Amino acid sequence: MRVVITGAAGFIGSHLCDRFLRDGHRIVALDNLITGSQDNIAHLAGNRNFEFIYHDVSNFIHVPGTVEAVLHFASPASPIDYLKYPIQTLKVGALGTHNALGMALAKGARFLLASTSEVYGDPLEHPQKESYAGNVDPVGPRGVYDEAKRYAEALVMAYHRQHQMDTRIVRIFNTYGPRMRLDDGRVVPNFIGQAVRGEALSVFGDGSQTRSFQYIDDLVEGVVRLLHSDFVEPVNIGTTREISILEFAKIVNRVSDNRSGIIFAEGSRIDGDPQTRKPDTRRAREVLNWRPRVELEHGLEWTLEYFRSVLTAVS
């Protein structure tokens, strides 16, 4: 296939490029590098099956030639990014999704939207099933990301129903791994950066809020299986191993052999930041025969190795 991936220079997008190239496909990678980095795809520069186009997909998208699949992964994804770029986040969720769908429709291509567990907001249902409509504050600071993704899902389903487009929606839960930015503000790079520098890990509040962390390879496998399936409704991809942030900090210290401990820092979660997060993955198991394979401790070891190399390179 010839596959278009938007947000291809981002953390997840770059790993998707690797996987599709490894599977023998051709990639057209689009990114305006607002939060992505060419470092993530520099190793692909000499690959004749890889083409990079610098482009903001909130503007009209033109890709010459045939296209069999479009994967729309362009969007700021961490709170530090979408709070810095609120208008751009809304535009890429609305205009960017519209443009990517329009291009896919013109090409007769299958379309896959990268949505998020944030469509559930601060959930009143636990774990979260795909049928749960969510508990989202549209005017809170996180609304720019949450509502952009909720609108994007609605737009995808409208194209599916109105134009009989072949569409897919993946709802991504917390994912970590190499190529995350150290400064992206999320808990995994924050903790790992502190651990690699031998600092105490900063836990806000009492650390009782929970998350479910999946390794990037498991997510990519789920995305690939969903793309090649015939399932149209949203599918959660994430791990059901739910742990508190405090427990997670202890695991990071243990895996990294960081003996500086943990400090409880002043501050609180961003308004609307969910207290709990855990997917119901029954649909992924039954429809895609998918389940996460990488244990948290192993994934953290590989991620630590990557961040050590990054910090060594800049020191």
N, C-alpha and C positions, 0 to 999 in steps of 0.2 A: 504493500500500500504506500501511497504518498500521503503523509500525515502532517497537518498543520497543528502546531502547539503554540498557544498564546501564553505569555508569561514563562517562556522557555528558559530564560536565564535565571529564574528563581530557584529556590531550594527544591521544591517538588518537580517543577518543570524540567530542570536539568537532568534529574534522575529518570524522568520519563523519556527524555531524548535518548539517554544511554540504553534504556530497555528496548525501545522500538528499533533503534539502530542494530542492537544485538540480535533482535528477532528478524532482521533482514529488510526492514522498511526504510523508506526515504523520509526525511524530516525537513519541513520548512518551519523554522523557529522565529517567532515574533516576540519582541520585547522592547519597551522604551527605557528599560534599565532604571526606572524610578526607585525600585527596591531590589531588583535583580542585579546580577553582576556578570560581566563577561568572563570573569575568572571561573565561574561555574561551568562554562561551556568551552573554555579555551582549548581543552584537550580534543575537541571535536573539529577544530578549525581545518584540519587537513583531510577530513573525511568527505569523500566525493558524494556521499548520500546525505550530507548535512548542509543546509543553507540557512544562514542567519539574516534576518531583515530587521533593522532598527525601525520600530513603528509603534505608535500609540494606537491601540485598537479601539479607543473611544472615537477615533476618526475612521472613515470608510476604509475597508480592507480590500485590497486587490492582490490576489495571488494568481499569476498566470499558470495555465496548464491544468491538468486533472488533479483532483483531490478526492481521496476516498474517506478520510476521517478528519474531524476537527475536534481538538481537545482544548477547551477554554479554561485556562488556569491563570489568566492575568488578573491580579488584584493584590493590593497590599493585604497582608494577612495577620500581622501582629498588631497588638494595640498601639505600640509606639509608632507604627507606620500609619495606620489608618486614622489615628488622632492627629498626626502631622499632616496627612493628606486627605482630609475628609471629603472634599469635593471630588478629587480624583477617584477616590474609592467608590463614591456613588455613581460617578460617570462610567467607570469601567464595569460596574455591575449592571447598569442600565444600558447605556449606549454601546459599551464594549460587547456585551452579550448580544444585543440587537445586531450589531455589525457582524459578529462571528456567526450568528445564526443565518443572517442574510447571505453571507459568503457560502456557508455550507449548503443552504437551500439551492443557490445558483449552481453549485457543483454537483448536487445530488449526493452529498457526503453525509455519513453518519456523524452525529454531534454528541459530545459528552461535556457536561458542565461540572466543573469543580465547585460544589457547594460545601457546606460546613456544618458542624454540630452547633454553631452559633445561631442557626435558624431556630433552635429550640429555646434560645434565650437563657434565663435563669430558671431551669425547668422545675415544674411542679410534679412531673412524672419521672420516676426513677426505677430502672434505667429508661433511656429514651428510645421509643419505637418510632419508626418512620411515619406511623399514623398520628403521632402526637403533634398538635398544631403549634405548640410552643407558648412561651411566656416572655414576650419581647417588648421592650420600651422603645417606641419609634423615635422619641425626642431626646433620649439619653445619649451620652457621648458615644456609646457603642452602637447606637442605632445606625450610624453611617455604614457600618460593615454588615450588621445583622440584616437590615432592611434591604441593602443592595443585593445580598444573596437570596433573600426571600423573593424579591422582585425578579431576579434572574431565573429562579426556579419557575415562577409563574409564567414568565415569557417563554421559557423552553417548552412548557406544557401547552401553551397557546399555539406555538409553531407546530407541535406534534398533532394537536387536535385540528387546527385550521388547515395545515398544509400536508398532513400525514407524514411529517418528517420523522426520520429514524433517530430518536434522541435517547440520551441516558443522563441520569443525575446521580452523582456520588456525593454523599455527605461525609466529609472527612473529619475525623476526631483527632485529638492531639497527636502529632507526628514529630519525630525527632530523627536526627542522623547527621552525617557529614554534609557540609555546605550550608548549614544554618549560619546566620550571621551572629557573631558574638554580641553585637549591640542591638539585636532585634527586640529585646525587652521581654522575651518569653522565659519561662522558668528554666527550661533545659539549658539554653546557652548561658543564662545568668549563673546557675549553679555550677555548671561545668567550668566556665571561665574563672569563677572564684576558686574552685577546687584545684585547677591546674596552676593557678598562681599561689596556691597554698594559703588562701584566705578562708576565714570562717564564712559559712554559707548563711546568707541573709534570708530569714523566713519572716514574712509579714503576718501580723496577727498571731494567732496561736497555731497556725499551720494545719488546721483541721479541714480546710477546703480540699476536695478530692479531684483527681484527674485520672485519666486512663491513657497511658503513653504507648504508642505503637512505633515500631521501627520503619524507616522509609521503604525498605524492600518489601515489607508486608503490604503497605499501602499501594505501591506500584503494581504488585501482583493483583490486588483487588481491582484496581482501575483497569488493567488489561483484561481481566476476566469479564468485568462489566461491559466494557466496550464490545467485546466479542459475543456477548449474550444477546438475547432478544427481549430483555426486561426493561420496561419503560419507567416504572415508578422509582422514586428515590431509594437508594441503598446506603445504609450506614457501613462505613469501613473504619474499624477501630478495634482496640483490644478491650476485653471485658475485665481485665485485671485492674481494679480500682484501688488506688492508694492515696493517702493523704499527702499533702505537700511536705509535711514534717517527716513522714516516713520516706518519701522520695529523697529528701535532703540527706538522710542517714545512708540510703543506698548509694547515692553519688559519692559521699565521703568514703564509704567502704570500698567501692570499686576503684576509686582514684587514689586510695591510700592517703587521703587528706586528713591530717590529724588536728586541724585547726578548729574543728567542731562547728557549732551552729549558734547564731545569734538571732534573737527575736527583735526585729527592727520595727521602729515606729512607722505608722502608715497603715493604710487600709486598701482593700481591693477597689478597683475602678467601679464606679456606679454601674450596676447591672452585671458585673462579673459573676459568673455562675458559682455557686457554692459547691455544687456537685456536677460531675460529668462522667457518664458511663453509657456506652451504646448498648442497645439490644441488637445483636448481630445475627439473629435467627434467619432473617431474610438473606443475608450474604452467605450463610452456611447452606441454606436450602436451595437458593437460586444459582449461586456461583460456585458452590462447593469450596468456599474460601474460609479460611481461619488463619489468624496470625501464627507465625512459626517461630519468630525470634524472641527469645526470653529477654526481659528488660535488662538484666545484668550484662548479657552478651552485647546487646545493642549499645549500651552505654560504654562498654570497653572500646568498641570500634569508633564511637563518636568522640570519646576522650582522645584516642590516638589522632584523630583528625584535628581537633582543636589544639592539641599539643604542637602539631606541625605548623599550624597557622600562627600560634603565638611565638614559636621559635623563629619563624620566617620574618616576623615584624620586630623582633627584639634585637 
